[in-house]
Amino acid sequence: IITIKLRSNYEREKNIVKTRTQQVAARWARISEQNEKLRDIAWVQSHKVRAQVATILGLAELISADKPNDAANAEVLNGIKTAARNLDDVIHEINKMTETVGD
C-alpha cells in the first residue's frame, strides 16, 4: 500500500513538473518573440526615424532667411515636406509594430 501511495504521489508530482515546464517554455517563447519585436522597433526608430530627422535638419539649414522668395527656398521646402511625410510614414510603421508586441 505504501509503495502504491508513493508511486501515485510520484506520478502526480511528475505531471505537475511537466505541466509547469511546458508553461515556462511557452512564456519563454513569448518573451523571446516580444524581445525580437522590440529589437525591430528599436532599429526602425534609430535608423529610419533618425534618417528623416537628419534630412529635415539638413534641409532647414539650407533655407535662406535673407531671401525668402528665393527659388532655392521653395525647393528646400519641398524636400522638407517630403522628409516630413516619410517621417510620418515611419511613425505609422512603428505604431503598427508596437500594436503586436503584447500579442
N, CA, C and O of each residue as an XYZ file, in Angstrom:
412
protein
N       0.839     -1.195      0.000
C       0.000      0.000      0.000
C       0.877      1.250      0.000
O       0.592      2.214     -0.711
N       1.935      1.232      0.793
C       2.844      2.389      0.856
C       3.490      2.612     -0.505
O       3.597      3.754     -0.954
N       3.913      1.571     -1.152
C       4.548      1.674     -2.464
C       3.566      2.243     -3.484
O       3.934      3.083     -4.305
N       2.327      1.789     -3.430
C       1.314      2.298     -4.349
C       1.079      3.787     -4.107
O       0.974      4.576     -5.046
N       0.998      4.149     -2.832
C       0.787      5.564     -2.474
C       1.971      6.425     -2.931
O       1.775      7.501     -3.495
N       3.189      5.953     -2.690
C       4.387      6.684     -3.121
C       4.437      6.819     -4.643
O       4.771      7.873     -5.185
N       4.099      5.731     -5.305
C       4.108      5.748     -6.778
C       3.066      6.752     -7.306
O       3.332      7.478     -8.264
N       1.903      6.788     -6.687
C       0.841      7.712     -7.071
C       1.288      9.158     -6.860
O       1.088     10.011     -7.725
N       1.894      9.424     -5.706
C       2.408     10.773     -5.423
C       3.501     11.161     -6.415
O       3.546     12.296     -6.890
N       4.367     10.222     -6.718
C       5.449     10.460     -7.670
C       4.883     10.831     -9.041
O       5.336     11.799     -9.653
N       3.918     10.089     -9.521
C       3.314     10.359    -10.830
C       2.609     11.710    -10.846
O       2.707     12.453    -11.822
N       1.899     12.027     -9.766
C       1.213     13.320     -9.674
C       2.229     14.471     -9.719
O       2.044     15.438    -10.458
N       3.297     14.361     -8.930
C       4.350     15.392     -8.909
C       5.049     15.488    -10.265
O       5.376     16.580    -10.729
N       5.267     14.361    -10.875
C       5.910     14.327    -12.191
C       5.038     15.075    -13.218
O       5.559     15.828    -14.041
N       3.731     14.869    -13.168
C       2.814     15.558    -14.079
C       2.776     17.058    -13.798
O       2.693     17.861    -14.728
N       2.835     17.440    -12.528
C       2.869     18.855    -12.161
C       4.129     19.515    -12.725
O       4.064     20.604    -13.296
N       5.257     18.859    -12.562
C       6.523     19.395    -13.076
C       6.469     19.505    -14.597
O       6.928     20.498    -15.160
N       5.919     18.505    -15.260
C       5.820     18.521    -16.721
C       4.954     19.697    -17.182
O       5.315     20.410    -18.119
N       3.819     19.894    -16.524
C       2.919     20.992    -16.869
C       3.598     22.339    -16.656
O       3.524     23.220    -17.512
N       4.252     22.493    -15.525
C       4.929     23.765    -15.236
C       6.083     24.016    -16.200
O       6.329     25.156    -16.594
N       6.774     22.978    -16.571
C       7.866     23.112    -17.534
C       7.331     23.598    -18.877
O       7.939     24.451    -19.522
N       6.193     23.053    -19.293
C       5.578     23.489    -20.545
C       5.127     24.946    -20.451
O       5.268     25.705    -21.410
N       4.586     25.333    -19.297
C       4.155     26.725    -19.112
C       5.340     27.674    -19.175
O       5.264     28.731    -19.801
N       6.430     27.300    -18.529
C       7.636     28.141    -18.547
C       8.180     28.241    -19.969
O       8.588     29.319    -20.404
N       8.189     27.133    -20.687
C       8.683     27.151    -22.068
C       7.817     28.058    -22.943
O       8.334     28.797    -23.780
N       6.510     28.000    -22.748
C       5.605     28.850    -23.527
C       5.831     30.322    -23.194
O       5.851     31.169    -24.088
N       6.000     30.624    -21.920
C       6.257     32.013    -21.519
C       7.590     32.495    -22.077
O       7.699     33.627    -22.549
N       8.594     31.640    -22.023
C       9.912     31.994    -22.542
C       9.829     32.287    -24.039
O      10.435     33.244    -24.522
N       9.088     31.473    -24.763
C       8.936     31.686    -26.204
C       8.247     33.024    -26.465
O       8.640     33.758    -27.372
N       7.229     33.339    -25.681
C       6.513     34.603    -25.850
C       7.428     35.795    -25.540
O       7.418     36.793    -26.260
N       8.201     35.689    -24.487
C       9.132     36.759    -24.126
C      10.188     36.936    -25.219
O      10.533     38.063    -25.572
N      10.691     35.843    -25.745
C      11.690     35.919    -26.817
C      11.113     36.584    -28.057
O      11.783     37.382    -28.712
N       9.864     36.250    -28.377
C       9.188     36.852    -29.521
C       8.989     38.350    -29.307
O       9.203     39.145    -30.222
N       8.582     38.732    -28.105
C       8.407     40.154    -27.796
C       9.737     40.893    -27.884
O       9.799     42.009    -28.401
N      10.791     40.276    -27.384
C      12.111     40.916    -27.451
C      12.540     41.138    -28.895
O      13.124     42.173    -29.216
N      12.256     40.181    -29.763
C      12.607     40.329    -31.170
C      11.827     41.481    -31.799
O      12.385     42.267    -32.564
N      10.536     41.579    -31.476
C       9.731     42.680    -31.995
C      10.257     44.018    -31.475
O      10.320     44.997    -32.219
N      10.630     44.056    -30.209
C      11.159     45.299    -29.634
C      12.494     45.676    -30.266
O      12.769     46.860    -30.460
N      13.330     44.689    -30.589
C      14.590     44.977    -31.282
C      14.306     45.571    -32.665
O      14.979     46.507    -33.096
N      13.305     45.019    -33.354
C      12.934     45.557    -34.667
C      12.453     47.002    -34.560
O      12.820     47.850    -35.372
N      11.635     47.269    -33.560
C      11.133     48.629    -33.352
C      12.291     49.573    -33.039
O      12.352     50.680    -33.575
N      13.198     49.146    -32.185
C      14.349     49.984    -31.830
C      15.198     50.278    -33.064
O      15.701     51.391    -33.217
N      15.361     49.293    -33.944
C      16.152     49.503    -35.152
C      15.469     50.548    -36.039
O      16.120     51.464    -36.543
N      14.168     50.405    -36.224
C      13.435     51.357    -37.062
C      13.570     52.762    -36.486
O      13.823     53.722    -37.215
N      13.399     52.870    -35.179
C      13.492     54.190    -34.558
C      14.887     54.785    -34.701
O      15.031     55.974    -34.985
N      15.903     53.968    -34.508
C      17.260     54.517    -34.522
C      17.786     54.776    -35.926
O      18.698     55.585    -36.097
N      17.235     54.110    -36.931
C      17.746     54.302    -38.283
C      16.791     55.082    -39.181
O      17.156     56.121    -39.731
N      15.587     54.585    -39.324
C      14.649     55.239    -40.239
C      14.191     56.609    -39.725
O      14.141     57.572    -40.490
N      13.865     56.696    -38.457
C      13.431     57.987    -37.909
C      14.596     58.965    -37.935
O      14.446     60.110    -38.361
N      15.729     58.518    -37.489
C      16.902     59.405    -37.434
C      17.281     59.910    -38.820
O      17.684     61.064    -38.964
N      17.159     59.066    -39.842
C      17.495     59.488    -41.208
C      16.584     60.630    -41.658
O      17.050     61.600    -42.256
N      15.301     60.515    -41.374
C      14.371     61.574    -41.784
C      14.607     62.858    -41.002
O      14.551     63.952    -41.563
N      14.871     62.725    -39.713
C      15.144     63.913    -38.899
C      16.424     64.597    -39.391
O      16.471     65.824    -39.485
N      17.442     63.827    -39.699
C      18.697     64.402    -40.202
C      18.463     65.118    -41.529
O      19.033     66.180    -41.777
N      17.627     64.532    -42.377
C      17.303     65.171    -43.658
C      16.598     66.501    -43.439
O      16.945     67.510    -44.053
N      15.608     66.492    -42.560
C      14.865     67.732    -42.273
C      15.802     68.798    -41.703
O      15.757     69.953    -42.126
N      16.645     68.417    -40.752
C      17.572     69.381    -40.159
C      18.556     69.922    -41.193
O      18.854     71.116    -41.217
N      19.052     69.038    -42.035
C      19.981     69.476    -43.077
C      19.335     70.429    -44.061
O      19.927     71.438    -44.444
N      18.119     70.107    -44.468
C      17.414     70.994    -45.400
C      17.067     72.330    -44.754
O      17.126     73.375    -45.402
N      16.708     72.291    -43.487
C      16.378     73.540    -42.791
C      17.580     74.478    -42.768
O      17.412     75.697    -42.793
N      18.773     73.931    -42.721
C      19.987     74.758    -42.732
C      20.179     75.452    -44.076
O      20.844     76.485    -44.152
N      19.602     74.894    -45.131
C      19.783     75.463    -46.469
C      18.827     76.608    -46.777
O      19.025     77.348    -47.740
N      17.795     76.750    -45.961
C      16.832     77.826    -46.210
C      17.502     79.173    -45.961
O      18.164     79.393    -44.947
N      17.304     80.055    -46.919
C      17.878     81.392    -46.803
C      16.830     82.329    -46.212
O      15.836     82.654    -46.861
N      17.063     82.755    -44.982
C      16.135     83.683    -44.330
C      16.271     85.085    -44.919
O      15.337     85.885    -44.865
N      17.442     85.370    -45.479
C      17.676     86.692    -46.060
C      16.899     86.896    -47.360
O      16.551     88.022    -47.712
N      16.633     85.803    -48.066
C      15.936     85.878    -49.354
C      14.745     84.919    -49.318
O      14.828     83.829    -49.884
N      13.649     85.291    -48.674
C      12.516     84.370    -48.517
C      11.865     83.940    -49.828
O      11.276     82.861    -49.894
N      11.959     84.761    -50.869
C      11.335     84.421    -52.153
C      12.280     83.709    -53.111
O      11.933     83.486    -54.271
N      13.451     83.356    -52.646
C      14.438     82.674    -53.480
C      13.891     81.321    -53.940
O      13.287     80.592    -53.153
N      14.102     80.990    -55.208
C      13.609     79.721    -55.769
C      14.216     78.517    -55.050
O      13.574     77.472    -54.941
N      15.422     78.654    -54.571
C      16.074     77.553    -53.857
C      15.331     77.235    -52.562
O      15.269     76.080    -52.142
N      14.766     78.270    -51.933
C      13.987     78.053    -50.711
C      12.775     77.153    -50.979
O      12.461     76.260    -50.191
N      12.107     77.404    -52.101
C      10.940     76.585    -52.448
C      11.348     75.123    -52.634
O      10.640     74.208    -52.212
N      12.477     74.926    -53.262
C      12.979     73.563    -53.472
C      13.312     72.885    -52.143
O      12.995     71.714    -51.934
N      13.950     73.631    -51.257
C      14.301     73.099    -49.942
C      13.034     72.788    -49.148
O      12.958     71.755    -48.482
N      12.040     73.673    -49.215
C      10.784     73.433    -48.500
C      10.071     72.185    -49.022
O       9.471     71.443    -48.244
N      10.135     71.953    -50.322
C       9.555     70.722    -50.875
C      10.279     69.496    -50.329
O       9.654     68.483    -50.017
N      11.598     69.597    -50.217
C      12.368     68.498    -49.636
C      11.995     68.251    -48.178
O      11.914     67.105    -47.737
N      11.771     69.325    -47.438
C      11.369     69.196    -46.028
C       9.992     68.537    -45.939
O       9.769     67.666    -45.098
N       9.069     68.958    -46.811
C       7.738     68.341    -46.811
C       7.821     66.845    -47.114
O       7.151     66.039    -46.468
N       8.631     66.482    -48.085
C       8.796     65.068    -48.434
C       9.366     64.288    -47.263
O       8.870     63.214    -46.926
N      10.408     64.827    -46.641
C      11.023     64.155    -45.494
C      10.046     64.051    -44.327
O      10.035     63.049    -43.612
N       9.228     65.081    -44.134
C       8.231     65.047    -43.057
C       7.176     63.978    -43.329
O       6.752     63.283    -42.406
N       6.747     63.839    -44.587
C       5.788     62.779    -44.944
C       6.413     61.406    -44.724
O       5.764     60.496    -44.209
N       7.681     61.263    -45.118
C       8.387     59.991    -44.897
C       8.488     59.681    -43.404
O       8.305     58.538    -42.985
N       8.776     60.694    -42.621
C       8.855     60.526    -41.172
C       7.504     60.100    -40.609
O       7.433     59.239    -39.732
N       6.446     60.697    -41.112
C       5.103     60.319    -40.679
C       4.826     58.852    -41.020
O       4.240     58.130    -40.214
N       5.243     58.411    -42.206
C       5.074     57.002    -42.594
C       5.829     56.078    -41.636
O       5.318     55.030    -41.241
N       7.035     56.471    -41.273
C       7.835     55.659    -40.357
C       7.171     55.584    -38.980
O       7.160     54.529    -38.344
N       6.625     56.697    -38.535
C       5.937     56.710    -37.239
C       4.727     55.783    -37.271
O       4.465     55.071    -36.302
N       3.991     55.789    -38.380
C       2.858     54.866    -38.514
C       3.339     53.414    -38.507
O       2.699     52.547    -37.911
N       4.458     53.155    -39.165
C       5.041     51.809    -39.177
C       5.395     51.360    -37.762
O       5.123     50.223    -37.376
N       5.996     52.253    -37.003
C       6.363     51.935    -35.622
C       5.104     51.668    -34.795
O       5.066     50.727    -34.002
N       4.085     52.492    -34.981
C       2.838     52.278    -34.246
C       2.231     50.913    -34.548
O       1.746     50.237    -33.640
N       2.254     50.506    -35.803
C       1.741     49.173    -36.164
C       2.569     48.075    -35.502
O       2.033     47.068    -35.038
N       3.870     48.286    -35.468
C       4.755     47.290    -34.855
C       4.499     47.167    -33.354
O       4.530     46.067    -32.802
N       4.250     48.285    -32.706
C       4.055     48.245    -31.267
C       2.709     47.628    -30.897
O       2.551     47.118    -29.788
N       1.748     47.666    -31.796
C       0.449     47.037    -31.527
C       0.579     45.522    -31.373
O      -0.221     44.899    -30.675
N       1.573     44.933    -32.014
C       1.728     43.476    -31.969
C       2.683     43.000    -30.874
O       2.842     41.793    -30.692
N       3.313     43.903    -30.153
C       4.292     43.491    -29.135
C       3.656     42.679    -28.033
O       4.230     41.676    -27.609
N       2.498     43.071    -27.557
C       1.859     42.362    -26.451
C       1.118     41.111    -26.856
O       0.635     40.376    -25.994
N       1.016     40.845    -28.173
C       0.267     39.674    -28.629
C       1.016     38.395    -28.390
O       0.519     37.318    -28.719
